[in-house]
């Protein structure tokens, strides 16, 4: 398979990159969400969207605080509820609901479950986290950002 070099979106549109990185900075420094939860949500959203760069990056971030045995089961988190706290399961469910909003329409049931697990500001911050990762995935995947993983 030949490698098709694509644009470095952040170099072509540095102001756009700066704006997105500003949201990322807010998420990682301006919210009360635990860093591990943020990276867990970043990873799950990236898995759903199929962004290799973001999956690679956020798996590495998550492995700093979460055991490998748990990280590899993130795509099937709902089958192993004993591995994830109630709040983490609520965050993962909401991440899937919001990422797949064209299919789920952010159902009342999913909203109620997320609202039960998070204070209002936390739920808004969690939703901003999900929205931001969806934005990054929609740049990372089409522009084929590189991965650190080696053969």
C-alpha positions as CSV (number, residue, x, y, z in Angstrom):
1,X,0.0,0.0,0.0
2,X,1.5,3.3,-1.0
3,X,1.6,6.1,1.6
4,X,-0.4,9.2,0.5
5,X,1.1,12.2,2.3
6,X,-1.7,14.5,3.4
7,X,-1.7,18.0,4.7
8,X,-0.5,18.9,8.2
9,X,-3.8,20.6,9.1
10,X,-2.3,22.4,12.1
11,X,0.4,24.0,9.9
12,X,-1.9,25.0,7.1
13,X,-4.4,26.6,9.5
14,X,-2.5,27.6,12.6
15,X,-5.2,29.8,13.9
16,X,-7.8,27.0,13.7
17,X,-5.3,24.7,15.5
18,X,-4.8,27.3,18.2
19,X,-8.5,27.6,18.7
20,X,-8.9,23.8,19.0
21,X,-5.9,23.5,21.3
22,X,-7.4,26.2,23.4
23,X,-10.4,24.0,24.0
24,X,-8.1,21.1,24.8
25,X,-6.2,23.3,27.3
26,X,-9.5,24.2,29.0
27,X,-10.5,20.6,29.3
28,X,-7.2,19.4,30.8
29,X,-6.6,22.4,33.1
30,X,-9.9,24.3,33.6
31,X,-12.3,21.5,34.5
32,X,-12.7,19.4,37.6
33,X,-12.8,16.2,35.5
34,X,-10.1,13.7,36.5
35,X,-7.3,13.4,34.0
36,X,-7.7,9.7,33.7
37,X,-11.4,10.1,32.9
38,X,-10.6,12.7,30.2
39,X,-8.1,10.4,28.5
40,X,-10.6,7.5,28.8
41,X,-13.2,9.5,27.0
42,X,-10.7,10.8,24.5
43,X,-9.7,7.1,23.7
44,X,-13.3,5.8,23.5
45,X,-14.4,8.6,21.2
46,X,-11.3,8.1,19.0
47,X,-12.0,4.3,18.8
48,X,-15.6,5.0,17.6
49,X,-14.3,7.5,15.0
50,X,-11.4,5.3,13.9
51,X,-8.7,7.9,14.3
52,X,-5.4,5.9,14.5
53,X,-3.3,8.9,15.7
54,X,-5.7,9.7,18.5
55,X,-6.1,6.1,19.5
56,X,-2.4,5.7,19.6
57,X,-1.9,8.9,21.6
58,X,-4.6,8.5,24.1
59,X,-3.9,4.8,24.7
60,X,-0.4,5.9,25.7
61,X,-1.8,8.6,27.9
62,X,-4.2,6.2,29.6
63,X,-1.5,3.6,30.2
64,X,0.2,6.1,32.5
65,X,-2.5,5.6,35.1
66,X,-4.6,2.5,34.0
67,X,-3.4,-1.1,33.7
68,X,-3.0,-2.5,30.2
69,X,-5.5,-5.3,31.0
70,X,-8.2,-2.6,31.6
71,X,-7.2,-0.3,28.7
72,X,-7.6,-3.1,26.1
73,X,-11.1,-3.7,27.3
74,X,-12.3,-0.1,26.8
75,X,-14.1,-0.9,23.5
76,X,-16.2,-3.4,25.4
77,X,-16.5,-1.6,28.7
78,X,-20.2,-2.4,29.0
79,X,-19.3,-6.1,29.1
80,X,-16.9,-5.7,32.0
81,X,-18.7,-3.3,34.3
82,X,-16.7,-4.5,37.3
83,X,-13.6,-2.9,35.8
84,X,-15.0,0.6,35.6
85,X,-16.5,2.8,38.3
86,X,-20.1,4.0,38.0
87,X,-18.9,7.4,36.9
88,X,-16.5,6.1,34.3
89,X,-19.3,3.9,32.9
90,X,-21.6,6.9,32.8
91,X,-18.9,8.9,31.0
92,X,-18.3,6.1,28.5
93,X,-22.0,5.7,27.8
94,X,-22.4,9.5,27.3
95,X,-19.3,9.6,25.1
96,X,-20.9,7.0,22.8
97,X,-24.3,8.7,22.9
98,X,-22.9,12.1,21.9
99,X,-20.4,10.8,19.4
100,X,-23.1,8.8,17.6
101,X,-25.7,11.6,18.1
102,X,-27.0,11.3,14.5
103,X,-28.1,7.8,15.5
104,X,-28.9,8.2,19.2
105,X,-30.4,11.7,19.2
106,X,-29.0,12.1,22.7
107,X,-31.8,10.1,24.2
108,X,-33.6,11.2,27.4
109,X,-32.5,8.0,29.0
110,X,-28.9,8.6,28.3
111,X,-29.1,12.2,29.4
112,X,-30.8,11.1,32.7
113,X,-28.0,8.5,33.3
114,X,-25.2,11.0,32.6
115,X,-27.0,13.7,34.8
116,X,-27.2,11.2,37.7
117,X,-23.4,10.6,37.6
118,X,-22.2,14.2,37.0
119,X,-22.9,17.6,38.5
120,X,-24.3,20.1,36.0
121,X,-20.9,21.8,35.3
122,X,-19.1,18.4,35.1
123,X,-21.7,17.2,32.6
124,X,-21.2,20.2,30.4
125,X,-17.4,19.9,30.7
126,X,-17.7,16.2,29.8
127,X,-19.8,17.0,26.8
128,X,-17.2,19.7,25.7
129,X,-14.6,17.0,26.1
130,X,-16.5,14.6,23.8
131,X,-17.2,17.4,21.3
132,X,-13.6,18.4,21.2
133,X,-12.3,14.9,20.6
134,X,-14.8,14.5,17.9
135,X,-13.4,17.6,16.3
136,X,-9.8,16.4,16.6
137,X,-10.8,13.0,15.2
138,X,-12.3,14.7,12.2
139,X,-9.0,16.3,11.5
140,X,-6.7,13.5,12.5
141,X,-8.4,10.7,10.5
142,X,-8.9,12.5,7.2
143,X,-5.4,14.1,7.3
144,X,-3.9,10.7,8.4
145,X,-1.9,12.1,11.3
146,X,1.0,9.7,12.1
147,X,1.2,7.3,15.0
148,X,4.1,6.6,17.3
149,X,3.6,2.8,17.1
150,X,6.3,0.9,15.2
151,X,6.1,-2.3,13.3
